[in-house]
Amino acid sequence: MEGADAQPVLAADQAIAADAARLSEQLRVMRDRLYPPAAQKTLRTFSSGEAARLIGVSDGYLRQLSIAGEGPQPETGSGGRRYYSLSDINALRQHLAAQAKAKGNLAKARSYVKWRDPEHEHLQVISVTNFKGGSGKTTTSAHMAQHLALSGYRVLAVDLDPQASLSALFGYQPEIDLSGNDTLYGAIRYDEERRPLSQIIRKTYFDGLDLVPGNLELHEFEHTTPRMLAERQAGDGADEFFFARIQAALATVADDYDVVIIDCPPQLGFLTLSALCASTSVIVTVHPQMLDVASMSQFLYMTADLLSVVREAGGSLNFDFLRYLVTRYEPNDGPQTQIVGFLRSQFGERVLTAPMVKSTAISDAGLTKQTLYEVGRDNFTRSTYDRAMEALTSVNAEVEALVENAWGRNATGDGA
């Protein structure tokens, strides 16, 4: 098309690159507007009632501590209301645990500071995975990691998805904030540019929750691994099997954490397989639609076949627990309820008792790259917020109980 008003015709790659640049710039502008002045996310403070519930004491007891000048002092708002940061809450946990230990009450101390005993309790590595996108995998990973951090565990979240949605939820824009070797790939690559995982881990605005961010460079592991396998077969490859690389990287920072949450990519490639081999436990998210269930069947077949090859090659695969989590569940949807019943009839206790309900509160929070734990109750219709928070708490408390059971903290057993 010719003429003064004609637009230049771009090649497909140029058109897509231009759209990517335009979108990236607008996302940066949005972040600058949402999180001024440093364009970084921060976590809200918690009311004294919220802080008391997180610690496991009464609001009145927190007030007594504040009056006595014990532990960190809260911010005081209008009307004398007290507000605590998460770091304040964790400092209070340490203070109360020290008091309990001084009195010889070790069980009480453990209820305040839940860190694992490295001599008797192994690092818990939980992979959240599904073959199909849109199953709520990243939302589950983010909320699970934040719940555990709010509960007092030391948590490492690993974004293994090249699309980096988990990183975005934690305030990172991969194409702007990350450069080369800033993802887990930097710690598992096969060449001399490999670097320690400790240099890649980033602190987040959640006290006690660190992040290994993701971006497109994670795809490199999918490309370089087949070449390394071919070289190994020829007799001149690296000594370390590909499926052991994530496990080896995590082992170098194990002393700093209690739980690792891995958000796997929505395909069964070398990254997902390596994550499963590094895992002590697995959560498979399931959207209760028949097409999703059928897709999950294929995912399970493929996973079983590939893991059997890994086992024959010397890999150790013993999960503390394997659970299916129903996500985006609408209780009033008859077909969905039937599918959930079908799943429970097939897998029994492997299906988590609590489903994650579909909620506008979670999707609305996501508009500002936040989770439900980050936004206050006043931002939503209270019934909507309370219903979503109740579902989240039930799901994550169930997973937390499984973790503690794997450590032998619970009296009752629970097989995988």
N, C-alpha and C positions, 0 to 999 in steps of 0.2 A: 504494500500500500504506500502511495506516494502523496506528497502534499505537505503544506506547512504544518498541519495539525497531526500528521502521522507520528506515531510513537515508534522509537527504534525497536527492532525485533531482537530480543536477547536469546542466546542459546539457553538450553534448559538448565545447565549448571550455573550460568550467570544469573538467571532469574531466581533460582532457588537460593543461591548465595546472597542475592540482594534482599530477598525476603527474610533470610536468617539474620542478616545484619540489622534490618529494620526492627524485627521482633526483639532481638537481643538488646538493642538500644532502648526500646520502650520498657522492657522488663527492668533495665537498670534505672530508668527514670522512676518507675513505680516503686522500686526498692528504696531509692533515695527519699521519696516522698513518705513512704510508710515507716521507715526506720531512721529518721534524722537524729543527730547531725552526722553520725559516722556511717550511715547506711548499713548498720549492723543490727541484727535482732537482739532484743533483750527480753528477759522473762519478767513478767509482772510479779509484784509482791503478793503475799498471801495474808489473809486476815488471820487474827489470832485463833479463831475457830478452825480455819483450814489448817493452820500450822499445828494446832493441838491434835487434830485428827491424823495428820501425817506422822507425827511423832508417836502418838499412842498415849497421850495424857489428856487431862481435862483442861479446858480454857482457863479455869480458875487457878490451876497449878502453874500454868504459864505466867499468869498475872503475878502470882507470888514470887516466881523466879525473877521477874522483871523488877518488882518492888525491892527485892533483896539484892539486886544488882548482880545476879548470877547469870553467867553466860552472856551471849551477845544481846545488846539492848535493841528493841524494835524501833522502827519509825513510828511516830505518833501523828495521827491525822486529826481531822476535825472531830470534835466530841470525844477526844481521848482514845480513839480507836487505834489499835496497835497493828502494825504490819511487819511481816518478816520476809526477807529474801530467802531463796532456797539455801544459800550458803549459811545464813543465820540458822535455819532449821537444822542443817547438818552439823553445825557447831554445837547447837543445843543437844543433838543426839550424842555427840562425843562427850559433852559435859555430863549428861545424865548417865551414860554408860560408865564413865569413870567413877561416878558416885556409887553406882550399883556394884561395880567391881570392888571398890573399897570396903563395901559391906559384905562382900563374899557372895553376892547374888549374881552369878555368872549368867543364868538364864535371863534375868531381867536386862542385864547389859547387852546380851545378844538381841533382845527385842528392840533395842534402840539402834545399835550399829550391827547391821546384818551381813557385814563383810564375811566372806568365806574364810575358813581355816585352810591355808594352802597345803598343810601337811595331810589333811584328811578329806578336803572337799575340792574336787577338781574344777577347773575353769569350765563354766557352762557355756557352750557355743550353740546358739539356736539359729538355724536357717529357716527363713520364711520364704516359701517357694510355691510356685504354680507354673504349669506349662503355658497357661493362657493369661493374657493381659486383662486388666479390668476386674480382677478378683479381689481388690482391696489389699493387695500384698504390701505395698509401700505404706499405706495408711495404718495397717496392722503393725508393721515394723516400727514406725515412728512412735505410735502410742504405746506400744509394748516397752520400747526403750525408755521412754519418758516416765511411764508408770514405775518401772523398776528403779530409775534414778530418784523419783519422788519418794519411793519407799526406803531409800537409803543404801541401795547397792551401787557399786562402782561399775559403770556400764560403758561398753564400747560399741557404737553403731557403725556398721560397715556397709557402705553403699556399693554394691557389686553390679548395679545396673548401669550400663553406659548412658541411659537416658537421664540418670542422676536426679530422679524425683525426690528421693530421700534427702539428698544434699540441698535441693531447693527448699524443702520444708525447714531445714536448719539454717536457711538464710544465705546459702551460697549460690552464685550464678556461675556455673562451671566454666563457660567460655571467657569470663572476665576474672574470676577469683583464683582459678587454677592454671598452672602451667604444666610442663612435662614432669612426669614422675611424682605427681601429687595425689595419685590414687593408689589403691592396693596393687595395681600392676607394677608400680615402682618397686615393691618389695618382693614380687614373685617372678619378675622377668628373668630371662635366661642369660643376659649379657652382663658386661662389666658395669653398666649403669644402675644395676640393682642397688637399692639403698635400704637401710634399716627401717622397719615399720615405725619405730618410735619417732623418726624424723618426719613421717607423713601424717601421723595422728594430729588432729586439731582439737583444741578445746572448744566447747560450745557455751552458749549462754545458760545452759542447764548445769549447775554445779554437780559434779560427779558423773557427767555424761560427755564422753568424747566422741569424735567422728573421724572415720576414714572416708573422705568424700569420693565421689565418682565422677567420671566424665567419659567422653568417647574413646580415650586411650585404652580403656579396659578391653575394647575390641581387639587390641593387639595380642592379647593372650590367646584368643581364638585363632589368630593367624599364625603366631609363632609356635604354638604347641605342636601342630601336625609336623612342622619341619623338625622340631627337636625329637619327636617320636621316630621320625624316619632316620635321623642321625643316630639315635640310640640303637635302632635295629641294625644299622650299619656298623655299630661298635664304637662310635666316637662321640656319642651324646653325653649330656650331663648325667651325673650319678643319681641325682634326685628325681624320682618320678614326678610327673606333673601334678598328680592328685595329692601329693604330700606338701606342696609348696605353700598353700594357704595355712595349713596346720603348722608348718614350721615357722612361718612368719608370726602367727598368733602366739606361738610358744615363747617368742622373744619378749613379749609384753604381758604375759599371763599374770605375773605377780602384781600388776597394777589394776587388775579388773576381777570382777566376780562373774559377770555375764557379758557375752558378746552376742549382739543381734545382727545377723547378716540378711540384708535385703537382696535376694537373688534376682538375676535377670529373668524375664518371662520366656525363657527357652532353655532347653536342656543341652547346653554346650559345655565346653571345658571349664568355664568359670563356675557354672552351677554344680557340675560334677565334683570339682575341687572343693567347693563350699560344703557339699554334703559329706565329703570324706573328712573334712575338718570338724564336722558337727558332732556334738554329743546328743543333740535333740533336733527334731524337725517339726515345723508347723506348716501344713499344707492348707492354703486358703481355698475355699470352695464357694462360688456363687451358686445358689440353689436354682439353677436353670438346667434343663435337660441337656442342652448342647454343652454347657460347661462341665457337667458330670461326665458326659461321654468323652470330652477332651481330657478330663482327669484320668479316665481309664487308660487312655493311650499314654499319658504322662507316666503313670505308675508302671505300665509294662516296660516302657523304654528305660525308666530309672532302674528297675529291677535288673534288666539285662546288662546295663552298663556297670552297675555296682557289683554285679557278680563277676564281671571281668576284672574290676579293681581288686576284689577280694582274692581272686585267683593269682593276681600279680603281687599279692602280699599286703594289700591295704587292710587296715583294721576298721571294721564297720560295726559298731555296737552302740545303738542309740539308747539313751536313757528313756526317752519317750518319743513317740511319733503320734501326732494328733492332727485331726482335720478340724479346721475352724470354718464354720458357716459365716459368710460375710454378706453385707448388703441385704440382709434378711428383712422381708416385709411380713410381719406376723399375720396380717389380714389377707394376704395373698394365698388363696387355696392351693394352687399348683406348687408354690414354693414350700408350703407346709407339708405337702405330700412328699416332695423330694427330700426334705429334711428327715421325715420319718423313714423314708427308704434308706437314706445314708445311715441312720442310727441302727436300722435293722441289719444292715450289712456289716458295719464296723463297730457297733456297740460302743464301748468306752473310749475307743479311739477318736470318736467325735466329741469335741469339747461340749460340755453340758450347756454352756452359755453361748448363744450366737451373737454376732455383732450386727445389730439392727441397722437398717438404712436410715440415715438421719439428715435432715436439712441442716442441723447444727454443725455437723462435721463438714459437710460440703460448704457451708457458709464460712466457717473458719478457714477453710482451704483457700478461699478467695484472697485472703491476705497472707497466704503461706503460713498459716498457724494450725496447730492442733487444738483439740478441745481442752487439753490441759493448760494451754497457754491463754485462752480467752476467759474472761470472767462470765459468771452466770447472768450478770445484768445485760449482756449483749444479746440475749435471746429471750424468747418466750420461755418462762421458767419450766413449764411442763415439758417442752421440747428438749431443753438443755438437760433436765434431770433424767429424762428417759434415755437419752444418749449416754450420759455419764454413768448411769446405772449399768447399761449394757457393757460399756468399756471397762468399768471397774470389775464386773463379774468375769469377763473374759481374761483380763490381765491378772486378776487375783488367782484364777484357776491355773494359769501358766506359772505364776510365782509359786503356788503350792507344789506344782510338779517339779520345779527347780529345787525347792527345799527338800522335797522327798528324795530327789536324786542324790542329794547330799546326806541323806539319812537323818534329817532333822525331824521328820514326821514319824509317828509311831506306826502308821499303816503303810503297807507296801503298795506299789503300783507298778505293774509290769508295762513293758512297751507294747 
